Amino acid sequence: MYICFMPSYYVNKNAQPTGEHEVHKEGCGQMPDPENRLPLGNFQHCSAAVTEAKKHYDNVDGCYYCSNECHTR
């Protein structure tokens, strides 16, 4: 039996100085404090987590360190 693990993603409630809210994968060293993160759910790829985060914030970006393929700024 094959079990696929999908990591949990979170978005920072606090915007970066440049205005975007960063999406982080569980375990990221740059993860915001628990009170400053909004859980997005479990996804196979950060692009789905970014799409989910855009339901909450207009300006969203993937974390450079844990979701670099979704980092655009």
mmCIF file as gemmi writes it, N, C-alpha and C atoms, coordinates in Angstrom:
data_model
loop_
_atom_site.group_PDB
_atom_site.id
_atom_site.type_symbol
_atom_site.label_atom_id
_atom_site.label_alt_id
_atom_site.label_comp_id
_atom_site.label_asym_id
_atom_site.label_entity_id
_atom_site.label_seq_id
_atom_site.pdbx_PDB_ins_code
_atom_site.Cartn_x
_atom_site.Cartn_y
_atom_site.Cartn_z
_atom_site.occupancy
_atom_site.B_iso_or_equiv
_atom_site.pdbx_formal_charge
_atom_site.auth_seq_id
_atom_site.auth_asym_id
_atom_site.pdbx_PDB_model_num
ATOM 1 N N . MET Axp A 1 ? 0.834 -1.169 0 1 0 ? 1 A 1
ATOM 2 C CA . MET Axp A 1 ? 0 0 0 1 0 ? 1 A 1
ATOM 3 C C . MET Axp A 1 ? 0.888 1.244 0 1 0 ? 1 A 1
ATOM 4 N N . TYR Axp A 2 ? 0.545 2.204 -0.841 1 0 ? 2 A 1
ATOM 5 C CA . TYR Axp A 2 ? 1.3 3.443 -0.964 1 0 ? 2 A 1
ATOM 6 C C . TYR Axp A 2 ? 0.546 4.56 -0.258 1 0 ? 2 A 1
ATOM 7 N N . ILE Axp A 3 ? 1.216 5.253 0.659 1 0 ? 3 A 1
ATOM 8 C CA . ILE Axp A 3 ? 0.609 6.372 1.37 1 0 ? 3 A 1
ATOM 9 C C . ILE Axp A 3 ? 1.356 7.638 0.973 1 0 ? 3 A 1
ATOM 10 N N . CYS Axp A 4 ? 0.623 8.583 0.48 1 0 ? 4 A 1
ATOM 11 C CA . CYS Axp A 4 ? 1.203 9.854 0.052 1 0 ? 4 A 1
ATOM 12 C C . CYS Axp A 4 ? 1.069 10.864 1.183 1 0 ? 4 A 1
ATOM 13 N N . PHE Axp A 5 ? 2.186 11.412 1.616 1 0 ? 5 A 1
ATOM 14 C CA . PHE Axp A 5 ? 2.172 12.424 2.661 1 0 ? 5 A 1
ATOM 15 C C . PHE Axp A 5 ? 2.095 13.806 2.024 1 0 ? 5 A 1
ATOM 16 N N . MET Axp A 6 ? 1.123 14.567 2.432 1 0 ? 6 A 1
ATOM 17 C CA . MET Axp A 6 ? 1.007 15.944 1.945 1 0 ? 6 A 1
ATOM 18 C C . MET Axp A 6 ? 1.304 16.873 3.115 1 0 ? 6 A 1
ATOM 19 N N . PRO Axp A 7 ? 2.284 17.754 2.946 1 0 ? 7 A 1
ATOM 20 C CA . PRO Axp A 7 ? 2.646 18.646 4.05 1 0 ? 7 A 1
ATOM 21 C C . PRO Axp A 7 ? 1.574 19.694 4.332 1 0 ? 7 A 1
ATOM 22 N N . SER Axp A 8 ? 1.574 20.18 5.553 1 0 ? 8 A 1
ATOM 23 C CA . SER Axp A 8 ? 0.682 21.268 5.966 1 0 ? 8 A 1
ATOM 24 C C . SER Axp A 8 ? 1.318 22.593 5.58 1 0 ? 8 A 1
ATOM 25 N N . TYR Axp A 9 ? 0.483 23.524 5.192 1 0 ? 9 A 1
ATOM 26 C CA . TYR Axp A 9 ? 0.929 24.87 4.827 1 0 ? 9 A 1
ATOM 27 C C . TYR Axp A 9 ? 0.204 25.901 5.675 1 0 ? 9 A 1
ATOM 28 N N . TYR Axp A 10 ? 0.89 27.026 5.873 1 0 ? 10 A 1
ATOM 29 C CA . TYR Axp A 10 ? 0.368 28.136 6.659 1 0 ? 10 A 1
ATOM 30 C C . TYR Axp A 10 ? 0.689 29.433 5.931 1 0 ? 10 A 1
ATOM 31 N N . VAL Axp A 11 ? -0.121 30.454 6.183 1 0 ? 11 A 1
ATOM 32 C CA . VAL Axp A 11 ? 0.177 31.78 5.659 1 0 ? 11 A 1
ATOM 33 C C . VAL Axp A 11 ? 0.382 32.713 6.846 1 0 ? 11 A 1
ATOM 34 N N . ASN Axp A 12 ? 1.373 33.568 6.711 1 0 ? 12 A 1
ATOM 35 C CA . ASN Axp A 12 ? 1.665 34.545 7.746 1 0 ? 12 A 1
ATOM 36 C C . ASN Axp A 12 ? 0.571 35.61 7.755 1 0 ? 12 A 1
ATOM 37 N N . LYS Axp A 13 ? -0.041 35.833 8.906 1 0 ? 13 A 1
ATOM 38 C CA . LYS Axp A 13 ? -1.078 36.855 9.033 1 0 ? 13 A 1
ATOM 39 C C . LYS Axp A 13 ? -0.501 38.258 8.88 1 0 ? 13 A 1
ATOM 40 N N . ASN Axp A 14 ? 0.784 38.397 9.178 1 0 ? 14 A 1
ATOM 41 C CA . ASN Axp A 14 ? 1.454 39.687 9.07 1 0 ? 14 A 1
ATOM 42 C C . ASN Axp A 14 ? 2.127 39.798 7.711 1 0 ? 14 A 1
ATOM 43 N N . ALA Axp A 15 ? 1.867 40.875 7.019 1 0 ? 15 A 1
ATOM 44 C CA . ALA Axp A 15 ? 2.492 41.092 5.707 1 0 ? 15 A 1
ATOM 45 C C . ALA Axp A 15 ? 3.968 41.427 5.874 1 0 ? 15 A 1
ATOM 46 N N . GLN Axp A 16 ? 4.749 41.071 4.856 1 0 ? 16 A 1
ATOM 47 C CA . GLN Axp A 16 ? 6.159 41.45 4.786 1 0 ? 16 A 1
ATOM 48 C C . GLN Axp A 16 ? 6.246 42.966 4.561 1 0 ? 16 A 1
ATOM 49 N N . PRO Axp A 17 ? 7.421 43.56 4.768 1 0 ? 17 A 1
ATOM 50 C CA . PRO Axp A 17 ? 7.562 45.002 4.503 1 0 ? 17 A 1
ATOM 51 C C . PRO Axp A 17 ? 7.191 45.375 3.066 1 0 ? 17 A 1
ATOM 52 N N . THR Axp A 18 ? 7.307 44.417 2.149 1 0 ? 18 A 1
ATOM 53 C CA . THR Axp A 18 ? 6.967 44.65 0.746 1 0 ? 18 A 1
ATOM 54 C C . THR Axp A 18 ? 5.493 44.387 0.445 1 0 ? 18 A 1
ATOM 55 N N . GLY Axp A 19 ? 4.717 43.996 1.47 1 0 ? 19 A 1
ATOM 56 C CA . GLY Axp A 19 ? 3.27 43.901 1.336 1 0 ? 19 A 1
ATOM 57 C C . GLY Axp A 19 ? 2.671 42.517 1.188 1 0 ? 19 A 1
ATOM 58 N N . GLU Axp A 20 ? 3.471 41.496 0.895 1 0 ? 20 A 1
ATOM 59 C CA . GLU Axp A 20 ? 2.883 40.179 0.679 1 0 ? 20 A 1
ATOM 60 C C . GLU Axp A 20 ? 2.844 39.346 1.962 1 0 ? 20 A 1
ATOM 61 N N . HIS Axp A 21 ? 1.885 38.431 1.992 1 0 ? 21 A 1
ATOM 62 C CA . HIS Axp A 21 ? 1.744 37.458 3.072 1 0 ? 21 A 1
ATOM 63 C C . HIS Axp A 21 ? 2.398 36.169 2.579 1 0 ? 21 A 1
ATOM 64 N N . GLU Axp A 22 ? 3.392 35.69 3.305 1 0 ? 22 A 1
ATOM 65 C CA . GLU Axp A 22 ? 4.155 34.521 2.854 1 0 ? 22 A 1
ATOM 66 C C . GLU Axp A 22 ? 3.506 33.207 3.271 1 0 ? 22 A 1
ATOM 67 N N . VAL Axp A 23 ? 3.553 32.243 2.357 1 0 ? 23 A 1
ATOM 68 C CA . VAL Axp A 23 ? 3.084 30.881 2.592 1 0 ? 23 A 1
ATOM 69 C C . VAL Axp A 23 ? 4.285 30.023 2.984 1 0 ? 23 A 1
ATOM 70 N N . HIS Axp A 24 ? 4.133 29.273 4.076 1 0 ? 24 A 1
ATOM 71 C CA . HIS Axp A 24 ? 5.205 28.42 4.6 1 0 ? 24 A 1
ATOM 72 C C . HIS Axp A 24 ? 4.735 26.966 4.713 1 0 ? 24 A 1
ATOM 73 N N . LYS Axp A 25 ? 5.686 26.067 4.492 1 0 ? 25 A 1
ATOM 74 C CA . LYS Axp A 25 ? 5.446 24.635 4.688 1 0 ? 25 A 1
ATOM 75 C C . LYS Axp A 25 ? 5.813 24.276 6.125 1 0 ? 25 A 1
ATOM 76 N N . GLU Axp A 26 ? 5.027 23.391 6.724 1 0 ? 26 A 1
ATOM 77 C CA . GLU Axp A 26 ? 5.299 22.908 8.089 1 0 ? 26 A 1
ATOM 78 C C . GLU Axp A 26 ? 6.784 22.559 8.238 1 0 ? 26 A 1
ATOM 79 N N . GLY Axp A 27 ? 7.391 23.043 9.308 1 0 ? 27 A 1
ATOM 80 C CA . GLY Axp A 27 ? 8.792 22.747 9.589 1 0 ? 27 A 1
ATOM 81 C C . GLY Axp A 27 ? 9.769 23.791 9.07 1 0 ? 27 A 1
ATOM 82 N N . CYS Axp A 28 ? 9.285 24.788 8.36 1 0 ? 28 A 1
ATOM 83 C CA . CYS Axp A 28 ? 10.15 25.829 7.817 1 0 ? 28 A 1
ATOM 84 C C . CYS Axp A 28 ? 10.816 26.598 8.955 1 0 ? 28 A 1
ATOM 85 N N . GLY Axp A 29 ? 12.086 26.906 8.792 1 0 ? 29 A 1
ATOM 86 C CA . GLY Axp A 29 ? 12.825 27.683 9.784 1 0 ? 29 A 1
ATOM 87 C C . GLY Axp A 29 ? 12.373 29.131 9.863 1 0 ? 29 A 1
ATOM 88 N N . GLN Axp A 30 ? 11.628 29.59 8.867 1 0 ? 30 A 1
ATOM 89 C CA . GLN Axp A 30 ? 11.15 30.97 8.828 1 0 ? 30 A 1
ATOM 90 C C . GLN Axp A 30 ? 9.664 31.077 9.193 1 0 ? 30 A 1
ATOM 91 N N . MET Axp A 31 ? 9.108 29.983 9.714 1 0 ? 31 A 1
ATOM 92 C CA . MET Axp A 31 ? 7.683 29.932 10.063 1 0 ? 31 A 1
ATOM 93 C C . MET Axp A 31 ? 7.345 31.017 11.082 1 0 ? 31 A 1
ATOM 94 N N . PRO Axp A 32 ? 6.251 31.744 10.867 1 0 ? 32 A 1
ATOM 95 C CA . PRO Axp A 32 ? 5.845 32.75 11.86 1 0 ? 32 A 1
ATOM 96 C C . PRO Axp A 32 ? 5.404 32.089 13.169 1 0 ? 32 A 1
ATOM 97 N N . ASP Axp A 33 ? 5.382 32.878 14.226 1 0 ? 33 A 1
ATOM 98 C CA . ASP Axp A 33 ? 4.907 32.38 15.517 1 0 ? 33 A 1
ATOM 99 C C . ASP Axp A 33 ? 3.475 31.862 15.376 1 0 ? 33 A 1
ATOM 100 N N . PRO Axp A 34 ? 3.081 30.893 16.201 1 0 ? 34 A 1
ATOM 101 C CA . PRO Axp A 34 ? 1.744 30.293 16.074 1 0 ? 34 A 1
ATOM 102 C C . PRO Axp A 34 ? 0.602 31.307 16.037 1 0 ? 34 A 1
ATOM 103 N N . GLU Axp A 35 ? 0.692 32.367 16.811 1 0 ? 35 A 1
ATOM 104 C CA . GLU Axp A 35 ? -0.391 33.351 16.818 1 0 ? 35 A 1
ATOM 105 C C . GLU Axp A 35 ? -0.437 34.201 15.549 1 0 ? 35 A 1
ATOM 106 N N . ASN Axp A 36 ? 0.623 34.125 14.74 1 0 ? 36 A 1
ATOM 107 C CA . ASN Axp A 36 ? 0.707 34.915 13.506 1 0 ? 36 A 1
ATOM 108 C C . ASN Axp A 36 ? 0.544 34.077 12.242 1 0 ? 36 A 1
ATOM 109 N N . ARG Axp A 37 ? 0.091 32.838 12.38 1 0 ? 37 A 1
ATOM 110 C CA . ARG Axp A 37 ? -0.077 31.996 11.192 1 0 ? 37 A 1
ATOM 111 C C . ARG Axp A 37 ? -1.508 31.498 11.069 1 0 ? 37 A 1
ATOM 112 N N . LEU Axp A 38 ? -1.938 31.399 9.836 1 0 ? 38 A 1
ATOM 113 C CA . LEU Axp A 38 ? -3.269 30.897 9.516 1 0 ? 38 A 1
ATOM 114 C C . LEU Axp A 38 ? -3.095 29.566 8.796 1 0 ? 38 A 1
ATOM 115 N N . PRO Axp A 39 ? -3.631 28.463 9.335 1 0 ? 39 A 1
ATOM 116 C CA . PRO Axp A 39 ? -3.488 27.172 8.669 1 0 ? 39 A 1
ATOM 117 C C . PRO Axp A 39 ? -4.276 27.147 7.362 1 0 ? 39 A 1
ATOM 118 N N . LEU Axp A 40 ? -3.636 26.623 6.323 1 0 ? 40 A 1
ATOM 119 C CA . LEU Axp A 40 ? -4.27 26.553 5.007 1 0 ? 40 A 1
ATOM 120 C C . LEU Axp A 40 ? -4.745 25.15 4.669 1 0 ? 40 A 1
ATOM 121 N N . GLY Axp A 41 ? -4.086 24.136 5.213 1 0 ? 41 A 1
ATOM 122 C CA . GLY Axp A 41 ? -4.425 22.75 4.923 1 0 ? 41 A 1
ATOM 123 C C . GLY Axp A 41 ? -3.221 21.987 4.41 1 0 ? 41 A 1
ATOM 124 N N . ASN Axp A 42 ? -3.474 20.778 3.929 1 0 ? 42 A 1
ATOM 125 C CA . ASN Axp A 42 ? -2.424 19.903 3.407 1 0 ? 42 A 1
ATOM 126 C C . ASN Axp A 42 ? -2.502 19.881 1.893 1 0 ? 42 A 1
ATOM 127 N N . PHE Axp A 43 ? -1.355 20.084 1.249 1 0 ? 43 A 1
ATOM 128 C CA . PHE Axp A 43 ? -1.297 20.149 -0.208 1 0 ? 43 A 1
ATOM 129 C C . PHE Axp A 43 ? -0.05 19.437 -0.711 1 0 ? 43 A 1
ATOM 130 N N . GLN Axp A 44 ? -0.137 18.927 -1.935 1 0 ? 44 A 1
ATOM 131 C CA . GLN Axp A 44 ? 1.014 18.272 -2.545 1 0 ? 44 A 1
ATOM 132 C C . GLN Axp A 44 ? 2.041 19.285 -3.028 1 0 ? 44 A 1
ATOM 133 N N . HIS Axp A 45 ? 1.595 20.484 -3.364 1 0 ? 45 A 1
ATOM 134 C CA . HIS Axp A 45 ? 2.498 21.495 -3.919 1 0 ? 45 A 1
ATOM 135 C C . HIS Axp A 45 ? 2.133 22.861 -3.359 1 0 ? 45 A 1
ATOM 136 N N . CYS Axp A 46 ? 3.133 23.717 -3.237 1 0 ? 46 A 1
ATOM 137 C CA . CYS Axp A 46 ? 2.9 25.046 -2.675 1 0 ? 46 A 1
ATOM 138 C C . CYS Axp A 46 ? 1.949 25.885 -3.519 1 0 ? 46 A 1
ATOM 139 N N . SER Axp A 47 ? 1.832 25.604 -4.794 1 0 ? 47 A 1
ATOM 140 C CA . SER Axp A 47 ? 0.942 26.408 -5.643 1 0 ? 47 A 1
ATOM 141 C C . SER Axp A 47 ? -0.508 26.304 -5.177 1 0 ? 47 A 1
ATOM 142 N N . ALA Axp A 48 ? -0.915 25.118 -4.732 1 0 ? 48 A 1
ATOM 143 C CA . ALA Axp A 48 ? -2.271 24.946 -4.211 1 0 ? 48 A 1
ATOM 144 C C . ALA Axp A 48 ? -2.434 25.695 -2.889 1 0 ? 48 A 1
ATOM 145 N N . ALA Axp A 49 ? -1.386 25.729 -2.077 1 0 ? 49 A 1
ATOM 146 C CA . ALA Axp A 49 ? -1.435 26.47 -0.816 1 0 ? 49 A 1
ATOM 147 C C . ALA Axp A 49 ? -1.514 27.973 -1.081 1 0 ? 49 A 1
ATOM 148 N N . VAL Axp A 50 ? -0.789 28.457 -2.075 1 0 ? 50 A 1
ATOM 149 C CA . VAL Axp A 50 ? -0.848 29.877 -2.442 1 0 ? 50 A 1
ATOM 150 C C . VAL Axp A 50 ? -2.251 30.229 -2.917 1 0 ? 50 A 1
ATOM 151 N N . THR Axp A 51 ? -2.86 29.362 -3.722 1 0 ? 51 A 1
ATOM 152 C CA . THR Axp A 51 ? -4.233 29.589 -4.186 1 0 ? 51 A 1
ATOM 153 C C . THR Axp A 51 ? -5.183 29.681 -2.999 1 0 ? 51 A 1
ATOM 154 N N . GLU Axp A 52 ? -5.024 28.803 -2.027 1 0 ? 52 A 1
ATOM 155 C CA . GLU Axp A 52 ? -5.864 28.833 -0.831 1 0 ? 52 A 1
ATOM 156 C C . GLU Axp A 52 ? -5.622 30.115 -0.035 1 0 ? 52 A 1
ATOM 157 N N . ALA Axp A 53 ? -4.382 30.53 0.098 1 0 ? 53 A 1
ATOM 158 C CA . ALA Axp A 53 ? -4.051 31.75 0.848 1 0 ? 53 A 1
ATOM 159 C C . ALA Axp A 53 ? -4.663 32.989 0.2 1 0 ? 53 A 1
ATOM 160 N N . LYS Axp A 54 ? -4.816 32.962 -1.125 1 0 ? 54 A 1
ATOM 161 C CA . LYS Axp A 54 ? -5.394 34.106 -1.842 1 0 ? 54 A 1
ATOM 162 C C . LYS Axp A 54 ? -6.883 34.265 -1.555 1 0 ? 54 A 1
ATOM 163 N N . LYS Axp A 55 ? -7.491 33.279 -0.899 1 0 ? 55 A 1
ATOM 164 C CA . LYS Axp A 55 ? -8.871 33.423 -0.444 1 0 ? 55 A 1
ATOM 165 C C . LYS Axp A 55 ? -8.943 34.333 0.785 1 0 ? 55 A 1
ATOM 166 N N . HIS Axp A 56 ? -7.786 34.533 1.427 1 0 ? 56 A 1
ATOM 167 C CA . HIS Axp A 56 ? -7.718 35.331 2.651 1 0 ? 56 A 1
ATOM 168 C C . HIS Axp A 56 ? -7.007 36.669 2.441 1 0 ? 56 A 1
ATOM 169 N N . TYR Axp A 57 ? -6.014 36.679 1.549 1 0 ? 57 A 1
ATOM 170 C CA . TYR Axp A 57 ? -5.212 37.885 1.306 1 0 ? 57 A 1
ATOM 171 C C . TYR Axp A 57 ? -5.007 38.065 -0.194 1 0 ? 57 A 1
ATOM 172 N N . ASP Axp A 58 ? -5.015 39.3 -0.642 1 0 ? 58 A 1
ATOM 173 C CA . ASP Axp A 58 ? -4.82 39.585 -2.072 1 0 ? 58 A 1
ATOM 174 C C . ASP Axp A 58 ? -3.372 39.397 -2.511 1 0 ? 58 A 1
ATOM 175 N N . ASN Axp A 59 ? -2.435 39.799 -1.668 1 0 ? 59 A 1
ATOM 176 C CA . ASN Axp A 59 ? -1.017 39.786 -2.012 1 0 ? 59 A 1
ATOM 177 C C . ASN Axp A 59 ? -0.339 38.63 -1.275 1 0 ? 59 A 1
ATOM 178 N N . VAL Axp A 60 ? -0.043 37.541 -1.994 1 0 ? 60 A 1
ATOM 179 C CA . VAL Axp A 60 ? 0.494 36.312 -1.397 1 0 ? 60 A 1
ATOM 180 C C . VAL Axp A 60 ? 1.711 35.853 -2.191 1 0 ? 60 A 1
ATOM 181 N N . ASP Axp A 61 ? 2.681 35.29 -1.473 1 0 ? 61 A 1
ATOM 182 C CA . ASP Axp A 61 ? 3.903 34.795 -2.092 1 0 ? 61 A 1
ATOM 183 C C . ASP Axp A 61 ? 4.383 33.576 -1.315 1 0 ? 61 A 1
ATOM 184 N N . GLY Axp A 62 ? 5.058 32.657 -2.001 1 0 ? 62 A 1
ATOM 185 C CA . GLY Axp A 62 ? 5.664 31.517 -1.327 1 0 ? 62 A 1
ATOM 186 C C . GLY Axp A 62 ? 6.946 31.928 -0.628 1 0 ? 62 A 1
ATOM 187 N N . CYS Axp A 63 ? 7.25 31.286 0.48 1 0 ? 63 A 1
ATOM 188 C CA . CYS Axp A 63 ? 8.488 31.538 1.224 1 0 ? 63 A 1
ATOM 189 C C . CYS Axp A 63 ? 9.697 31.173 0.359 1 0 ? 63 A 1
ATOM 190 N N . TYR Axp A 64 ? 10.702 32.022 0.367 1 0 ? 64 A 1
ATOM 191 C CA . TYR Axp A 64 ? 11.938 31.781 -0.396 1 0 ? 64 A 1
ATOM 192 C C . TYR Axp A 64 ? 12.6 30.474 0.041 1 0 ? 64 A 1
ATOM 193 N N . TYR Axp A 65 ? 12.516 30.128 1.323 1 0 ? 65 A 1
ATOM 194 C CA . TYR Axp A 65 ? 13.244 28.987 1.864 1 0 ? 65 A 1
ATOM 195 C C . TYR Axp A 65 ? 12.5 27.653 1.744 1 0 ? 65 A 1
ATOM 196 N N . CYS Axp A 66 ? 11.204 27.638 2.027 1 0 ? 66 A 1
ATOM 197 C CA . CYS Axp A 66 ? 10.5 26.347 2.042 1 0 ? 66 A 1
ATOM 198 C C . CYS Axp A 66 ? 9.548 26.153 0.853 1 0 ? 66 A 1
ATOM 199 N N . SER Axp A 67 ? 9.227 27.229 0.155 1 0 ? 67 A 1
ATOM 200 C CA . SER Axp A 67 ? 8.305 27.148 -0.987 1 0 ? 67 A 1
ATOM 201 C C . SER Axp A 67 ? 8.869 27.972 -2.145 1 0 ? 67 A 1
ATOM 202 N N . ASN Axp A 68 ? 10.141 27.784 -2.402 1 0 ? 68 A 1
ATOM 203 C CA . ASN Axp A 68 ? 10.862 28.619 -3.36 1 0 ? 68 A 1
ATOM 204 C C . ASN Axp A 68 ? 10.246 28.578 -4.764 1 0 ? 68 A 1
ATOM 205 N N . GLU Axp A 69 ? 9.705 27.432 -5.169 1 0 ? 69 A 1
ATOM 206 C CA . GLU Axp A 69 ? 9.107 27.342 -6.501 1 0 ? 69 A 1
ATOM 207 C C . GLU Axp A 69 ? 7.861 28.213 -6.631 1 0 ? 69 A 1
ATOM 208 N N . CYS Axp A 70 ? 7.331 28.684 -5.497 1 0 ? 70 A 1
ATOM 209 C CA . CYS Axp A 70 ? 6.18 29.595 -5.494 1 0 ? 70 A 1
ATOM 210 C C . CYS Axp A 70 ? 6.566 31.004 -5.076 1 0 ? 70 A 1
ATOM 211 N N . HIS Axp A 71 ? 7.859 31.22 -4.881 1 0 ? 71 A 1
ATOM 212 C CA . HIS Axp A 71 ? 8.36 32.544 -4.494 1 0 ? 71 A 1
ATOM 213 C C . HIS Axp A 71 ? 8.542 33.379 -5.74 1 0 ? 71 A 1
ATOM 214 N N . THR Axp A 72 ? 7.866 34.514 -5.802 1 0 ? 72 A 1
ATOM 215 C CA . THR Axp A 72 ? 7.907 35.325 -7.023 1 0 ? 72 A 1
ATOM 216 C C . THR Axp A 72 ? 8.514 36.71 -6.808 1 0 ? 72 A 1
ATOM 217 N N . ARG Axp A 73 ? 8.781 37.095 -5.577 1 0 ? 73 A 1
ATOM 218 C CA . ARG Axp A 73 ? 9.277 38.456 -5.321 1 0 ? 73 A 1
ATOM 219 C C . ARG Axp A 73 ? 10.71 38.465 -4.903 1 0 ? 73 A 1
